[in-house]
Amino acid sequence: MKKVVVTGIGVISPIGIGLDDYWAALAAGASGCNISQVLSDKGNRSNLACEADAFSPESYMDKKLIKRTSRFIQFALTSAQLALEQAKGFETAYSSHQVGTLIGVGAGGYDALDTEYDKYFKKGPRYASPFAITNTIPNMAASNVAIANNFTGLCVAPVAACAAGLYAVCEAVSFIQSGLIDAAIAGGVESTMTSFVVGGYDRLRVLSTRNDTPETASRPFDRDRDGFVIAEGCALFALESYDSALQRGANILGEISGFSLSCDASHITSPDLSGNVMAATMKQAIHSASIGTSDIAYVNAHGTSTKVNDLVEAKAINDVFGDLESPMVVTAIKSMIGHSLGASGALALAASLQSLNKNIIPPTINTSNLDEECRITIAGNRAKHKICNHVLTNAFGFGGHNASVVTSRI
């Protein structure tokens, strides 16, 4: 079976634009969580958000395109551009029909939807923007990236809640291995920073309300965690076969060596409390990479900072790695960047790939009192140096969507 490797990574995040800035901030334990003025003004109970404030679309696209696209589309276009710049020669190495575009999204352009509904209710349907639909529907991130780069291969937008980004990467790997395409731009994107979305999550009681201390609000696996901090962002990857990358002299950042996808088939918002399907998904991902559990350097957890998800994921991780002589280290970068929903798994994967090249485990900040029921070894609030040959990345979403991906050093 073909090895599929990563030769470019483009990142938009609350703590940095571009892979280098993102990684530097992660390694330093920087928090991107703050008070959102928009949420505060609207009267939301949770005013916390991890926003990509440093993102300036004017730096990457013209005014006409900015006017015609919503924020999640702008994120995707920019991240694709950054990934292709790093994967030098990618675009000329393949014919248009050989390149696929797969970008997972949890929701879509809810910022555009909010704006258009407001106009609709105040002025009527005749005042709707001609771009109201195209700025909202989830497939438009992938479609716009394909259009901008003339990628005429398959174009797919997996919608799998918070696992969408990893689903897109896994599907891209499968399509390359099958020969349906030769290369792909794949990953996840999300920007749903609206009062309506935050209000909906708040009604589910899954958001932190630590409005007085935003930097410490996201605390995965901590005894005092009270919910996640909503975030936005994007991470896209240039993917191609190892042989093709080697032949064209590309700089290989790592291999997508194994993965597994599944569904709890249990509940629309809660994971299966047994953790059995999560554990089986991790085991299958490791097995498909042809390695053992002891070969994993660390687990890059989904770690949302919600009561139930953290407890179930910790149980599943312990079921998979509990028999090792040395405890498996677990980190949760949402402590720094919040929960970007459909983009979260892709942003975690970008960090895992950097670990392979930097031999560093990113920290988990704010987890000062590990929940006694979460029987795992959590990374401390400082980055740790460790040889990282293989890293396991998790993403789990509403509806029971599960994804586990193994990245390996080449």
QUIVEN-V472338 format. One record per residue. RES is the residue in one letter. SS is DSSP state (@ for helix, = for strand, . for the rest). NEAR is the number of other C-alpha atoms within 10 Angstrom. Layout:
res:RES ss:SS near:NEAR
res:RES ss:SS near:NEAR
//
This chain:
res:M ss:. near:5
res:K ss:. near:15
res:K ss:. near:16
res:V ss:= near:25
res:V ss:= near:29
res:V ss:= near:26
res:T ss:= near:25
res:G ss:= near:28
res:I ss:= near:31
res:G ss:= near:30
res:V ss:= near:29
res:I ss:= near:28
res:S ss:= near:29
res:P ss:. near:27
res:I ss:. near:25
res:G ss:= near:23
res:I ss:= near:23
res:G ss:. near:19
res:L ss:@ near:23
res:D ss:@ near:14
res:D ss:@ near:14
res:Y ss:@ near:22
res:W ss:@ near:21
res:A ss:@ near:14
res:A ss:@ near:18
res:L ss:@ near:26
res:A ss:@ near:20
res:A ss:@ near:13
res:G ss:. near:23
res:A ss:. near:19
res:S ss:. near:24
res:G ss:. near:24
res:C ss:. near:27
res:N ss:= near:20
res:I ss:= near:19
res:S ss:. near:18
res:Q ss:@ near:12
res:V ss:@ near:14
res:L ss:@ near:20
res:S ss:@ near:15
res:D ss:@ near:10
res:K ss:@ near:13
res:G ss:. near:12
res:N ss:. near:16
res:R ss:. near:18
res:S ss:. near:22
res:N ss:. near:26
res:L ss:= near:31
res:A ss:= near:30
res:C ss:= near:28
res:E ss:. near:24
res:A ss:. near:22
res:D ss:. near:14
res:A ss:. near:12
res:F ss:. near:19
res:S ss:. near:13
res:P ss:@ near:16
res:E ss:@ near:11
res:S ss:@ near:8
res:Y ss:. near:16
res:M ss:. near:13
res:D ss:. near:10
res:K ss:@ near:10
res:K ss:@ near:8
res:L ss:@ near:12
res:I ss:@ near:15
res:K ss:@ near:9
res:R ss:@ near:15
res:T ss:. near:22
res:S ss:. near:24
res:R ss:@ near:25
res:F ss:@ near:29
res:I ss:@ near:29
res:Q ss:@ near:26
res:F ss:@ near:31
res:A ss:@ near:30
res:L ss:@ near:27
res:T ss:@ near:27
res:S ss:@ near:30
res:A ss:@ near:30
res:Q ss:@ near:21
res:L ss:@ near:24
res:A ss:@ near:26
res:L ss:@ near:22
res:E ss:@ near:17
res:Q ss:@ near:19
res:A ss:. near:23
res:K ss:. near:16
res:G ss:. near:14
res:F ss:@ near:23
res:E ss:@ near:17
res:T ss:@ near:8
res:A ss:@ near:13
res:Y ss:. near:16
res:S ss:. near:15
res:S ss:@ near:16
res:H ss:@ near:15
res:Q ss:@ near:18
res:V ss:= near:29
res:G ss:= near:26
res:T ss:= near:32
res:L ss:= near:31
res:I ss:= near:37
res:G ss:= near:36
res:V ss:= near:35
res:G ss:. near:26
res:A ss:. near:23
res:G ss:. near:27
res:G ss:. near:26
res:Y ss:@ near:24
res:D ss:@ near:20
res:A ss:@ near:24
res:L ss:@ near:19
res:D ss:@ near:18
res:T ss:@ near:14
res:E ss:@ near:20
res:Y ss:@ near:15
res:D ss:@ near:13
res:K ss:@ near:16
res:Y ss:@ near:15
res:F ss:@ near:10
res:K ss:@ near:10
res:K ss:@ near:11
res:G ss:. near:11
res:P ss:@ near:12
res:R ss:@ near:9
res:Y ss:@ near:12
res:A ss:. near:16
res:S ss:. near:16
res:P ss:. near:10
res:F ss:. near:14
res:A ss:. near:19
res:I ss:. near:15
res:T ss:. near:21
res:N ss:. near:24
res:T ss:. near:24
res:I ss:. near:16
res:P ss:. near:25
res:N ss:. near:22
res:M ss:@ near:24
res:A ss:@ near:33
res:A ss:@ near:29
res:S ss:@ near:22
res:N ss:@ near:18
res:V ss:@ near:24
res:A ss:@ near:23
res:I ss:@ near:12
res:A ss:@ near:12
res:N ss:@ near:16
res:N ss:. near:14
res:F ss:. near:22
res:T ss:. near:16
res:G ss:. near:19
res:L ss:. near:17
res:C ss:= near:20
res:V ss:= near:20
res:A ss:. near:24
res:P ss:. near:25
res:V ss:. near:22
res:A ss:. near:25
res:A ss:@ near:24
res:C ss:@ near:32
res:A ss:@ near:32
res:A ss:@ near:34
res:G ss:@ near:37
res:L ss:@ near:36
res:Y ss:@ near:35
res:A ss:@ near:27
res:V ss:@ near:31
res:C ss:@ near:22
res:E ss:@ near:17
res:A ss:@ near:30
res:V ss:@ near:27
res:S ss:@ near:16
res:F ss:@ near:17
res:I ss:@ near:22
res:Q ss:@ near:18
res:S ss:@ near:12
res:G ss:. near:11
res:L ss:. near:16
res:I ss:. near:21
res:D ss:. near:23
res:A ss:= near:32
res:A ss:= near:28
res:I ss:= near:29
res:A ss:= near:33
res:G ss:= near:39
res:G ss:= near:39
res:V ss:= near:37
res:E ss:= near:33
res:S ss:. near:29
res:T ss:. near:25
res:M ss:. near:22
res:T ss:. near:18
res:S ss:@ near:21
res:F ss:@ near:16
res:V ss:@ near:15
res:V ss:@ near:23
res:G ss:@ near:18
res:G ss:@ near:12
res:Y ss:@ near:15
res:D ss:@ near:17
res:R ss:@ near:10
res:L ss:. near:10
res:R ss:. near:15
res:V ss:. near:21
res:L ss:= near:27
res:S ss:. near:24
res:T ss:. near:21
res:R ss:. near:20
res:N ss:. near:18
res:D ss:. near:12
res:T ss:. near:13
res:P ss:@ near:21
res:E ss:@ near:21
res:T ss:@ near:18
res:A ss:. near:29
res:S ss:. near:38
res:R ss:. near:32
res:P ss:. near:34
res:F ss:. near:34
res:D ss:= near:23
res:R ss:. near:17
res:D ss:. near:16
res:R ss:. near:25
res:D ss:. near:20
res:G ss:. near:24
res:F ss:= near:28
res:V ss:. near:32
res:I ss:= near:29
res:A ss:= near:26
res:E ss:. near:28
res:G ss:= near:35
res:C ss:= near:36
res:A ss:= near:34
res:L ss:= near:38
res:F ss:= near:30
res:A ss:= near:27
res:L ss:= near:30
res:E ss:= near:30
res:S ss:= near:21
res:Y ss:@ near:19
res:D ss:@ near:13
res:S ss:@ near:17
res:A ss:@ near:22
res:L ss:@ near:13
res:Q ss:@ near:9
res:R ss:. near:12
res:G ss:. near:11
res:A ss:. near:18
res:N ss:. near:15
res:I ss:. near:19
res:L ss:. near:20
res:G ss:= near:24
res:E ss:= near:24
res:I ss:= near:22
res:S ss:= near:25
res:G ss:= near:24
res:F ss:= near:29
res:S ss:= near:23
res:L ss:= near:23
res:S ss:= near:15
res:C ss:= near:18
res:D ss:. near:21
res:A ss:. near:12
res:S ss:. near:12
res:H ss:. near:12
res:I ss:. near:12
res:T ss:. near:12
res:S ss:. near:15
res:P ss:. near:27
res:D ss:. near:19
res:L ss:. near:18
res:S ss:. near:12
res:G ss:. near:20
res:N ss:@ near:16
res:V ss:@ near:20
res:M ss:@ near:32
res:A ss:@ near:21
res:A ss:@ near:19
res:T ss:@ near:23
res:M ss:@ near:30
res:K ss:@ near:21
res:Q ss:@ near:17
res:A ss:@ near:22
res:I ss:@ near:26
res:H ss:@ near:17
res:S ss:@ near:16
res:A ss:. near:18
res:S ss:. near:10
res:I ss:. near:15
res:G ss:. near:11
res:T ss:@ near:19
res:S ss:@ near:15
res:D ss:@ near:12
res:I ss:. near:20
res:A ss:. near:22
res:Y ss:= near:27
res:V ss:= near:25
res:N ss:= near:25
res:A ss:. near:26
res:H ss:. near:28
res:G ss:. near:28
res:T ss:. near:32
res:S ss:. near:31
res:T ss:. near:22
res:K ss:@ near:20
res:V ss:@ near:17
res:N ss:@ near:25
res:D ss:@ near:23
res:L ss:@ near:23
res:V ss:@ near:22
res:E ss:@ near:28
res:A ss:@ near:26
res:K ss:@ near:22
res:A ss:@ near:26
res:I ss:@ near:23
res:N ss:@ near:20
res:D ss:@ near:18
res:V ss:@ near:19
res:F ss:@ near:21
res:G ss:. near:16
res:D ss:. near:12
res:L ss:. near:11
res:E ss:. near:8
res:S ss:. near:10
res:P ss:. near:15
res:M ss:. near:23
res:V ss:= near:18
res:V ss:= near:23
res:T ss:= near:27
res:A ss:. near:29
res:I ss:. near:28
res:K ss:@ near:30
res:S ss:@ near:32
res:M ss:@ near:27
res:I ss:@ near:33
res:G ss:. near:31
res:H ss:= near:27
res:S ss:. near:32
res:L ss:@ near:31
res:G ss:@ near:35
res:A ss:@ near:33
res:S ss:@ near:37
res:G ss:@ near:36
res:A ss:@ near:35
res:L ss:@ near:30
res:A ss:@ near:25
res:L ss:@ near:29
res:A ss:@ near:25
res:A ss:@ near:24
res:S ss:@ near:29
res:L ss:@ near:26
res:Q ss:@ near:21
res:S ss:@ near:28
res:L ss:@ near:24
res:N ss:@ near:17
res:K ss:@ near:14
res:N ss:. near:17
res:I ss:= near:19
res:I ss:= near:30
res:P ss:. near:30
res:P ss:. near:25
res:T ss:. near:28
res:I ss:. near:26
res:N ss:. near:22
res:T ss:. near:24
res:S ss:. near:16
res:N ss:. near:12
res:L ss:= near:19
res:D ss:. near:19
res:E ss:. near:11
res:E ss:. near:14
res:C ss:. near:20
res:R ss:. near:17
res:I ss:. near:22
res:T ss:= near:16
res:I ss:= near:25
res:A ss:. near:21
res:G ss:. near:19
res:N ss:. near:18
res:R ss:. near:15
res:A ss:. near:18
res:K ss:= near:14
res:H ss:= near:12
res:K ss:. near:14
res:I ss:. near:14
res:C ss:. near:23
res:N ss:. near:19
res:H ss:= near:29
res:V ss:= near:25
res:L ss:= near:25
res:T ss:= near:29
res:N ss:= near:28
res:A ss:= near:31
res:F ss:= near:32
res:G ss:= near:25
res:F ss:. near:19
res:G ss:. near:18
res:G ss:. near:24
res:H ss:= near:23
res:N ss:= near:27
res:A ss:= near:29
res:S ss:= near:32
res:V ss:= near:31
res:V ss:= near:27
res:T ss:= near:29
res:S ss:= near:24
res:R ss:. near:18
res:I ss:. near:14
//
